[in-house]
Amino acid sequence: MLDSARAFEQERQPELEKLRASEQRLAETSRLYREQQQAATKLQIQVDLLQQLPVAAWTLNPDGTPDFVNRVWLEFSGQTLDFVRSNPEAWMNAVRPEDRDRVIRTFWEGASSGRGFVFENRGLRAHDGAYRWHLQQAVPLHDAQGNVIKFVGTTTDIDDQKRTEEALRQAQGDLARINRVTTMGELTASLAHEISQPISGAITNVNVCLRKLGGDKPNLDEVRTAVTRIGRDAQRAAEIVNGIRSQFERGALDREVLDVNEINRETVALLRGQGMRYNISVRTDLADDLLQIVGDRVQLQQVAMNLIVNSIEAMKNVDGIREMVIRSQRYENEQILVSFSDTGVGLPSQFAEQIFEPFFTTKPHGTGMGLRISRSIIESHGGHLWAERTVGRGATFHMNLPALIPGHR
């Protein structure tokens, strides 16, 4: 009986092996199917996610041809997904002609190299025919072997940002022009002051000379006439210099109630790009409880701009940390204190006051007037501007301004 069972089992062994193999294939097929379903579900989730993004999003095949674009992109371009897939380079026709060659070159270099790309361009908006600035970014997705299987990218509208940047550049240019005009005015006033003193002395000496000549040599008419002409010419020179000086004298300040912190933030925003150019970090530590002040916004912003630019100049070539910190705080006697600290080349203690004198400068191409002007502006606001060395490295400039006491103006 056992022998019969054993013989039967041996006869059925091949069929059992086939059955087990079939079960294994079925299990493997089932597993692959589940994985495909999971992958399809994940892909659909990704597509849905791209579809819901508030920016234009898209995917590219490894060869750079479009695979998918979301609703935002289609609404902007006025195209359909089928049209995009069947006309893979049609989107390039919507790029502004001046940008097209650069965009096409950058796009295909990024796609063919497998690295992706980042560039800005102006694209045509379908519904009104307006060109708007966009930031195009694409990153590659790789399989387990490192091969590019897809590019995922976004098209972000940065037109408003571009307009803001242009406005900031314009504001910075305006401030620079104001700075040049004010510098010229201060320079002329200083020159007038310096020239008027010797001329006044010459006039005094001429008058003394005339008196002596009149008493001792009353008959020397020609000498008297010549000396009189010298005195008249010297007086005329003094009048011309005073006339130039008067043209540049400041009138009444354009006073208004101001927030010192706001002035500092605006100026930092204007000059942030210049700091980034030299890897300089500009940090603010502004007190929340500051009182307001009364002053001229443009002039105070000019002072902040001059101090920040000076700090950038002092740090741009130093090794190590390059950092500027702008602090504001309440100060004694109902005043506000603003400090500008940097990690630049520093300030020799013997120059702490000399740097505010006209024409004194530590910079190769400096005019020696910026700090002189800045101090005079702060003093015209009832405050004071001074400098001191920073422990370790760098310098700190302090300015205090009288706060506006509530109920007083």
Kinemage of the C-alpha trace (Angstrom):
@kinemage 1
@onewidth
@group {chain A} dominant
@subgroup {mainchain}
@vectorlist {calphas} color= white
{ca met a 1} P 0.000 0.000 0.000
{ca leu a 2} L 2.826 2.355 0.916
{ca asp a 3} L 4.635 1.428 -2.222
{ca ser a 4} L 1.582 2.305 -4.296
{ca ala a 5} L 1.230 5.701 -2.610
{ca arg a 6} L 4.898 6.425 -3.090
{ca ala a 7} L 4.693 5.481 -6.736
{ca phe a 8} L 1.650 7.703 -7.205
{ca glu a 9} L 3.436 10.603 -5.586
{ca gln a 10} L 6.443 10.172 -7.818
{ca glu a 11} L 4.234 10.097 -10.886
{ca arg a 12} L 2.505 13.339 -9.829
{ca gln a 13} L 5.752 15.138 -8.856
{ca pro a 14} L 6.258 16.911 -12.206
{ca glu a 15} L 2.693 18.168 -12.128
{ca leu a 16} L 3.117 19.367 -8.547
{ca glu a 17} L 6.293 21.203 -9.532
{ca lys a 18} L 4.463 22.851 -12.403
{ca leu a 19} L 1.637 23.807 -10.073
{ca arg a 20} L 4.039 25.363 -7.569
{ca ala a 21} L 5.824 27.220 -10.368
{ca ser a 22} L 2.460 28.501 -11.611
{ca glu a 23} L 1.599 29.658 -8.105
{ca gln a 24} L 4.932 31.492 -7.846
{ca arg a 25} L 4.407 33.158 -11.245
{ca leu a 26} L 0.914 34.145 -10.211
{ca ala a 27} L 2.206 35.587 -6.934
{ca glu a 28} L 4.965 37.485 -8.802
{ca thr a 29} L 2.483 38.794 -11.356
{ca ser a 30} L 0.189 39.850 -8.565
{ca arg a 31} L 3.062 41.641 -6.829
{ca leu a 32} L 4.103 43.418 -10.009
{ca tyr a 33} L 0.514 44.418 -10.633
{ca arg a 34} L 0.209 45.847 -7.131
{ca glu a 35} L 3.465 47.741 -7.580
{ca gln a 36} L 2.254 49.103 -10.923
{ca gln a 37} L -1.010 50.135 -9.330
{ca gln a 38} L 0.857 51.816 -6.485
{ca ala a 39} L 3.169 53.536 -8.953
{ca ala a 40} L 0.189 54.655 -11.018
{ca thr a 41} L -1.500 55.952 -7.878
{ca lys a 42} L 1.642 57.813 -6.855
{ca leu a 43} L 1.982 59.227 -10.353
{ca gln a 44} L -1.630 60.376 -10.293
{ca ile a 45} L -1.089 61.995 -6.908
{ca gln a 46} L 1.969 63.767 -8.312
{ca val a 47} L 0.019 64.925 -11.351
{ca asp a 48} L -2.820 66.123 -9.131
{ca leu a 49} L -0.291 67.935 -6.959
{ca leu a 50} L 1.279 69.655 -9.947
{ca gln a 51} L -2.208 70.494 -11.162
{ca gln a 52} L -3.059 72.237 -7.901
{ca leu a 53} L 0.118 74.289 -7.599
{ca pro a 54} L -0.449 78.073 -7.776
{ca val a 55} L 2.427 78.364 -10.283
{ca ala a 56} L 2.816 76.894 -13.740
{ca ala a 57} L 4.303 73.390 -13.430
{ca trp a 58} L 5.337 70.847 -16.036
{ca thr a 59} L 7.354 67.716 -16.734
{ca leu a 60} L 9.662 66.907 -19.622
{ca asn a 61} L 10.791 63.625 -21.109
{ca pro a 62} L 14.541 62.879 -20.930
{ca asp a 63} L 14.941 64.289 -24.452
{ca gly a 64} L 13.421 67.623 -23.396
{ca thr a 65} L 10.047 67.204 -25.087
{ca pro a 66} L 6.953 68.169 -23.021
{ca asp a 67} L 5.179 65.401 -21.142
{ca phe a 68} L 2.762 67.284 -18.904
{ca val a 69} L 1.772 70.904 -18.165
{ca asn a 70} L -0.667 71.987 -15.479
{ca arg a 71} L -3.737 74.184 -15.629
{ca val a 72} L -1.932 77.419 -14.703
{ca trp a 73} L 0.503 76.991 -17.583
{ca leu a 74} L -2.267 76.217 -20.060
{ca glu a 75} L -4.329 79.231 -18.967
{ca phe a 76} L -1.359 81.555 -19.371
{ca ser a 77} L -0.296 80.181 -22.763
{ca gly a 78} L -3.778 79.613 -24.190
{ca gln a 79} L -2.746 76.147 -25.416
{ca thr a 80} L -3.960 72.591 -24.778
{ca leu a 81} L -2.021 69.609 -23.463
{ca asp a 82} L -2.509 67.701 -26.735
{ca phe a 83} L -1.184 70.678 -28.703
{ca val a 84} L 1.847 70.971 -26.427
{ca arg a 85} L 2.674 67.271 -26.782
{ca ser a 86} L 2.262 67.300 -30.561
{ca asn a 87} L 4.192 70.586 -30.979
{ca pro a 88} L 7.066 70.205 -28.502
{ca glu a 89} L 8.825 73.475 -29.440
{ca ala a 90} L 5.743 75.648 -29.834
{ca trp a 91} L 6.232 77.229 -26.400
{ca met a 92} L 9.450 78.810 -27.623
{ca asn a 93} L 7.465 80.985 -30.033
{ca ala a 94} L 5.827 82.665 -27.018
{ca val a 95} L 9.217 83.794 -25.687
{ca arg a 96} L 9.976 87.435 -26.386
{ca pro a 97} L 12.223 87.625 -29.484
{ca glu a 98} L 15.024 89.432 -27.639
{ca asp a 99} L 15.232 86.533 -25.147
{ca arg a 100} L 14.653 83.627 -27.524
{ca asp a 101} L 18.193 82.680 -28.576
{ca arg a 102} L 19.468 82.753 -25.000
{ca val a 103} L 16.489 80.754 -23.719
{ca ile a 104} L 16.711 78.063 -26.405
{ca arg a 105} L 20.449 77.648 -25.850
{ca thr a 106} L 20.110 77.395 -22.061
{ca phe a 107} L 17.114 75.049 -22.292
{ca trp a 108} L 18.746 72.506 -24.591
{ca glu a 109} L 22.084 72.646 -22.774
{ca gly a 110} L 20.302 71.797 -19.514
{ca ala a 111} L 18.185 69.061 -21.074
{ca ser a 112} L 20.950 67.372 -23.078
{ca ser a 113} L 23.393 67.432 -20.155
{ca gly a 114} L 20.784 66.011 -17.762
{ca arg a 115} L 21.510 68.749 -15.210
{ca gly a 116} L 18.346 70.773 -15.662
{ca phe a 117} L 18.328 74.545 -15.944
{ca val a 118} L 17.423 77.894 -14.397
{ca phe a 119} L 16.816 81.031 -16.420
{ca glu a 120} L 14.592 84.091 -16.671
{ca asn a 121} L 12.668 85.185 -19.721
{ca arg a 122} L 9.678 87.205 -20.857
{ca gly a 123} L 6.734 85.143 -22.054
{ca leu a 124} L 3.562 86.104 -23.936
{ca arg a 125} L 0.310 85.957 -21.958
{ca ala a 126} L -2.406 84.734 -24.291
{ca his a 127} L -5.465 86.646 -23.113
{ca asp a 128} L -4.018 90.179 -23.364
{ca gly a 129} L -0.820 89.824 -25.416
{ca ala a 130} L 1.369 91.164 -22.586
{ca tyr a 131} L 4.907 89.917 -22.014
{ca arg a 132} L 5.652 89.049 -18.392
{ca trp a 133} L 8.891 88.030 -16.700
{ca his a 134} L 9.137 84.405 -15.547
{ca leu a 135} L 11.654 82.278 -13.679
{ca gln a 136} L 12.037 78.865 -15.353
{ca gln a 137} L 13.485 76.053 -13.206
{ca ala a 138} L 13.846 72.329 -13.963
{ca val a 139} L 15.449 69.496 -11.982
{ca pro a 140} L 16.069 65.927 -13.193
{ca leu a 141} L 14.547 62.784 -11.667
{ca his a 142} L 16.737 59.665 -11.819
{ca asp a 143} L 16.093 55.936 -11.664
{ca ala a 144} L 18.074 53.482 -9.533
{ca gln a 145} L 20.829 53.344 -12.140
{ca gly a 146} L 21.165 57.149 -12.229
{ca asn a 147} L 19.495 57.628 -15.598
{ca val a 148} L 17.270 60.649 -16.140
{ca ile a 149} L 13.666 59.505 -16.363
{ca lys a 150} L 12.003 62.912 -16.304
{ca phe a 151} L 12.512 66.630 -15.675
{ca val a 152} L 10.155 68.396 -13.264
{ca gly a 153} L 9.919 72.143 -13.555
{ca thr a 154} L 8.030 75.291 -12.658
{ca thr a 155} L 7.393 78.606 -14.374
{ca thr a 156} L 7.045 81.345 -11.746
{ca asp a 157} L 5.688 84.785 -12.613
{ca ile a 158} L 8.275 87.301 -11.307
{ca asp a 159} L 7.063 90.328 -13.259
{ca asp a 160} L 5.939 92.208 -10.150
{ca gln a 161} L 9.251 91.403 -8.477
{ca lys a 162} L 11.125 92.732 -11.517
{ca arg a 163} L 9.126 95.962 -11.384
{ca thr a 164} L 9.880 96.290 -7.666
{ca glu a 165} L 13.586 95.727 -8.298
{ca glu a 166} L 13.522 98.385 -10.997
{ca ala a 167} L 11.784 100.780 -8.610
{ca leu a 168} L 14.427 100.042 -5.969
{ca arg a 169} L 17.199 100.676 -8.491
{ca gln a 170} L 15.525 103.937 -9.436
{ca ala a 171} L 15.241 104.930 -5.778
{ca gln a 172} L 18.879 104.046 -5.221
{ca gly a 173} L 19.836 106.133 -8.238
{ca asp a 174} L 17.785 109.057 -6.951
{ca leu a 175} L 19.457 108.808 -3.557
{ca ala a 176} L 22.862 108.672 -5.223
{ca arg a 177} L 22.059 111.816 -7.220
{ca ile a 178} L 20.864 113.557 -4.056
{ca asn a 179} L 24.075 112.485 -2.378
{ca arg a 180} L 26.170 113.916 -5.209
{ca val a 181} L 24.267 117.203 -5.192
{ca thr a 182} L 24.548 117.516 -1.421
{ca thr a 183} L 28.225 116.617 -1.560
{ca met a 184} L 28.801 119.315 -4.157
{ca gly a 185} L 26.949 121.798 -1.995
{ca glu a 186} L 28.993 120.913 1.064
{ca leu a 187} L 32.189 120.957 -0.984
{ca thr a 188} L 31.399 124.397 -2.380
{ca ala a 189} L 30.495 125.702 1.070
{ca ser a 190} L 33.735 124.353 2.528
{ca leu a 191} L 35.801 125.806 -0.314
{ca ala a 192} L 34.070 129.135 0.116
{ca his a 193} L 34.831 129.098 3.802
{ca glu a 194} L 38.479 128.218 3.236
{ca ile a 195} L 38.981 130.791 0.471
{ca ser a 196} L 37.086 133.582 2.178
{ca gln a 197} L 39.391 133.581 5.196
{ca pro a 198} L 42.642 134.483 3.329
{ca ile a 199} L 40.758 136.880 1.129
{ca ser a 200} L 39.322 138.618 4.187
{ca gly a 201} L 42.804 138.797 5.636
{ca ala a 202} L 44.091 140.290 2.418
{ca ile a 203} L 41.375 142.941 2.535
{ca thr a 204} L 42.271 143.795 6.118
{ca asn a 205} L 45.962 144.035 5.264
{ca val a 206} L 45.237 146.167 2.239
{ca asn a 207} L 43.178 148.572 4.343
{ca val a 208} L 45.993 148.794 6.896
{ca cys a 209} L 48.453 149.361 4.101
{ca leu a 210} L 46.253 152.083 2.651
{ca arg a 211} L 46.017 153.811 5.983
{ca lys a 212} L 49.760 153.738 6.440
{ca leu a 213} L 50.422 154.874 2.921
{ca gly a 214} L 47.880 157.626 3.341
{ca gly a 215} L 49.620 158.861 6.435
{ca asp a 216} L 53.259 158.461 5.425
{ca lys a 217} L 53.249 158.979 1.666
{ca pro a 218} L 50.205 161.093 0.790
{ca asn a 219} L 51.624 161.913 -2.603
{ca leu a 220} L 51.970 158.334 -3.872
{ca asp a 221} L 48.701 158.379 -5.838
{ca glu a 222} L 49.645 155.573 -8.178
{ca val a 223} L 50.513 153.267 -5.304
{ca arg a 224} L 47.265 154.165 -3.589
{ca thr a 225} L 45.300 153.490 -6.790
{ca ala a 226} L 46.980 150.101 -7.308
{ca val a 227} L 46.424 149.022 -3.730
{ca thr a 228} L 42.815 150.206 -3.921
{ca arg a 229} L 42.298 148.031 -6.994
{ca ile a 230} L 43.761 145.046 -5.128
{ca gly a 231} L 41.324 145.644 -2.314
{ca arg a 232} L 38.412 146.048 -4.727
{ca asp a 233} L 39.327 142.865 -6.628
{ca ala a 234} L 39.758 140.902 -3.406
{ca gln a 235} L 36.381 142.127 -2.211
{ca arg a 236} L 34.839 141.122 -5.513
{ca ala a 237} L 36.378 137.624 -5.236
{ca ala a 238} L 34.911 137.268 -1.755
{ca glu a 239} L 31.490 138.317 -3.064
{ca ile a 240} L 31.653 135.735 -5.866
{ca val a 241} L 32.626 132.971 -3.461
{ca asn a 242} L 29.875 133.980 -1.053
{ca gly a 243} L 27.426 133.972 -3.939
{ca ile a 244} L 28.328 130.387 -4.859
{ca arg a 245} L 28.132 129.395 -1.218
{ca ser a 246} L 24.682 130.891 -0.803
{ca gln a 247} L 23.380 128.921 -3.788
{ca phe a 248} L 24.100 125.668 -1.973
{ca glu a 249} L 22.991 126.563 1.528
{ca arg a 250} L 20.209 124.304 2.788
{ca gly a 251} L 16.792 125.732 3.180
{ca ala a 252} L 14.280 124.570 5.759
{ca leu a 253} L 14.150 120.817 6.274
{ca asp a 254} L 11.179 118.941 4.890
{ca arg a 255} L 10.122 117.766 8.332
{ca glu a 256} L 7.640 115.007 9.021
{ca val a 257} L 6.988 112.401 11.709
{ca leu a 258} L 9.219 109.418 10.969
{ca asp a 259} L 9.920 105.874 12.128
{ca val a 260} L 13.696 105.438 12.361
{ca asn a 261} L 13.397 101.657 12.012
{ca glu a 262} L 11.465 102.053 8.771
{ca ile a 263} L 14.189 104.331 7.354
{ca asn a 264} L 16.840 101.736 8.218
{ca arg a 265} L 14.835 98.876 6.696
{ca glu a 266} L 14.278 100.813 3.464
{ca thr a 267} L 17.956 101.683 3.164
{ca val a 268} L 19.057 98.099 3.871
{ca ala a 269} L 16.677 96.898 1.148
{ca leu a 270} L 18.190 99.384 -1.304
{ca leu a 271} L 21.766 98.267 -0.604
{ca arg a 272} L 21.254 94.535 0.049
{ca gly a 273} L 22.374 93.630 -3.466
{ca gln a 274} L 25.621 95.557 -3.035
{ca gly a 275} L 26.331 93.672 0.192
{ca met a 276} L 25.558 90.300 -1.392
{ca arg a 277} L 28.012 91.099 -4.170
{ca tyr a 278} L 30.828 90.959 -1.605
{ca asn a 279} L 29.332 88.156 0.567
{ca ile a 280} L 28.488 90.636 3.312
{ca ser a 281} L 25.685 89.825 5.723
{ca val a 282} L 23.574 92.802 6.817
{ca arg a 283} L 21.569 92.104 9.974
{ca thr a 284} L 19.164 94.375 11.830
{ca asp a 285} L 18.371 94.387 15.546
{ca leu a 286} L 15.715 97.082 15.812
{ca ala a 287} L 13.873 97.822 19.043
{ca asp a 288} L 10.089 97.527 18.902
{ca asp a 289} L 9.385 100.236 21.475
{ca leu a 290} L 11.080 103.180 19.769
{ca leu a 291} L 9.408 106.558 19.782
{ca gln a 292} L 9.041 108.402 16.495
{ca ile a 293} L 11.128 111.401 15.482
{ca val a 294} L 10.582 114.555 13.420
{ca gly a 295} L 12.942 115.035 10.507
{ca asp a 296} L 13.706 114.965 6.803
{ca arg a 297} L 13.278 111.407 5.457
{ca val a 298} L 15.555 111.821 2.440
{ca gln a 299} L 18.411 113.365 4.419
{ca leu a 300} L 18.257 110.753 7.195
{ca gln a 301} L 18.115 107.992 4.616
{ca gln a 302} L 21.154 109.579 2.977
{ca val a 303} L 23.041 109.335 6.275
{ca ala a 304} L 22.108 105.651 6.706
{ca met a 305} L 23.057 104.968 3.105
{ca asn a 306} L 26.451 106.632 3.522
{ca leu a 307} L 27.247 104.684 6.709
{ca ile a 308} L 26.207 101.335 5.186
{ca val a 309} L 28.203 101.968 1.990
{ca asn a 310} L 31.238 102.911 4.087
{ca ser a 311} L 30.924 99.630 6.018
{ca ile a 312} L 30.658 97.629 2.791
{ca glu a 313} L 33.779 99.385 1.472
{ca ala a 314} L 35.593 98.557 4.721
{ca met a 315} L 34.672 94.853 4.585
{ca lys a 316} L 34.693 93.895 0.920
{ca asn a 317} L 38.365 92.869 0.862
{ca val a 318} L 38.820 91.471 4.384
{ca asp a 319} L 39.249 87.775 5.166
{ca gly a 320} L 36.912 86.027 7.583
{ca ile a 321} L 33.418 87.010 8.657
{ca arg a 322} L 31.906 89.991 6.860
{ca glu a 323} L 28.934 91.159 8.839
{ca met a 324} L 27.193 94.439 9.508
{ca val a 325} L 24.692 94.890 12.331
{ca ile a 326} L 22.311 97.841 12.567
{ca arg a 327} L 20.799 98.343 16.038
{ca ser a 328} L 18.270 100.815 17.358
{ca gln a 329} L 17.339 101.412 20.984
{ca arg a 330} L 16.042 103.981 23.406
{ca tyr a 331} L 18.709 106.329 24.697
{ca glu a 332} L 19.096 108.718 27.573
{ca asn a 333} L 17.202 112.033 27.785
{ca glu a 334} L 14.322 110.923 25.534
{ca gln a 335} L 16.587 110.185 22.591
{ca ile a 336} L 16.984 107.342 20.096
{ca leu a 337} L 20.338 105.674 19.477
{ca val a 338} L 21.134 103.943 16.173
{ca ser a 339} L 24.417 102.039 15.779
{ca phe a 340} L 26.093 100.718 12.623
{ca ser a 341} L 28.736 98.048 13.426
{ca asp a 342} L 30.914 96.147 10.972
{ca thr a 343} L 33.805 93.693 10.892
{ca gly a 344} L 35.892 95.723 8.470
{ca val a 345} L 39.422 97.045 8.577
{ca gly a 346} L 38.652 99.080 11.680
{ca leu a 347} L 39.293 102.654 12.703
{ca pro a 348} L 42.484 103.944 14.367
{ca ser a 349} L 41.498 105.661 17.607
{ca gln a 350} L 43.378 108.851 16.682
{ca phe a 351} L 41.099 109.252 13.638
{ca ala a 352} L 37.802 108.952 15.548
{ca glu a 353} L 37.164 112.700 15.211
{ca gln a 354} L 39.404 113.523 12.281
{ca ile a 355} L 37.301 111.444 9.883
{ca phe a 356} L 34.494 114.000 10.263
{ca glu a 357} L 36.662 116.873 9.082
{ca pro a 358} L 36.227 118.164 5.512
{ca phe a 359} L 38.439 116.461 2.911
{ca phe a 360} L 39.862 113.895 5.329
{ca thr a 361} L 39.521 110.363 3.997
{ca thr a 362} L 41.039 106.918 4.538
{ca lys a 363} L 39.808 105.650 1.158
{ca pro a 364} L 41.993 105.857 -1.980
{ca his a 365} L 39.281 107.546 -4.029
{ca gly a 366} L 37.236 109.171 -1.268
{ca thr a 367} L 36.234 112.845 -1.282
{ca gly a 368} L 36.440 113.210 2.477
{ca met a 369} L 32.989 114.797 2.552
{ca gly a 370} L 30.531 111.948 3.188
{ca leu a 371} L 30.948 111.768 6.970
{ca arg a 372} L 31.198 115.558 7.202
{ca ile a 373} L 27.836 115.851 5.453
{ca ser a 374} L 26.315 113.052 7.520
{ca arg a 375} L 27.326 114.687 10.786
{ca ser a 376} L 25.987 118.074 9.700
{ca ile a 377} L 22.658 116.451 8.758
{ca ile a 378} L 22.348 114.714 12.127
{ca glu a 379} L 23.306 117.914 13.949
{ca ser a 380} L 20.678 119.848 11.990
{ca his a 381} L 18.177 117.337 13.433
{ca gly a 382} L 19.348 118.064 16.972
{ca gly a 383} L 21.464 114.923 17.277
{ca his a 384} L 25.085 113.832 17.137
{ca leu a 385} L 27.117 111.368 15.046
{ca trp a 386} L 30.340 109.795 16.343
{ca ala a 387} L 32.555 106.745 15.778
{ca glu a 388} L 34.531 104.296 17.871
{ca arg a 389} L 36.593 101.167 17.379
{ca thr a 390} L 34.905 97.798 17.774
{ca val a 391} L 36.487 95.276 20.111
{ca gly a 392} L 38.311 92.714 17.990
{ca arg a 393} L 37.863 94.098 14.503
{ca gly a 394} L 35.816 96.735 12.755
{ca ala a 395} L 34.201 100.024 13.682
{ca thr a 396} L 30.896 101.290 15.053
{ca phe a 397} L 29.168 104.533 14.157
{ca his a 398} L 26.537 105.851 16.555
{ca met a 399} L 23.959 108.547 15.973
{ca asn a 400} L 21.451 109.821 18.479
{ca leu a 401} L 18.317 111.765 17.592
{ca pro a 402} L 15.720 113.462 19.813
{ca ala a 403} L 12.510 111.445 20.048
{ca leu a 404} L 9.086 112.961 19.491
{ca ile a 405} L 7.393 113.089 22.869
{ca pro a 406} L 3.675 112.216 22.573
{ca gly a 407} L 1.656 115.418 22.764
{ca his a 408} L 4.550 117.598 21.588
{ca arg a 409} L 5.527 118.605 18.073
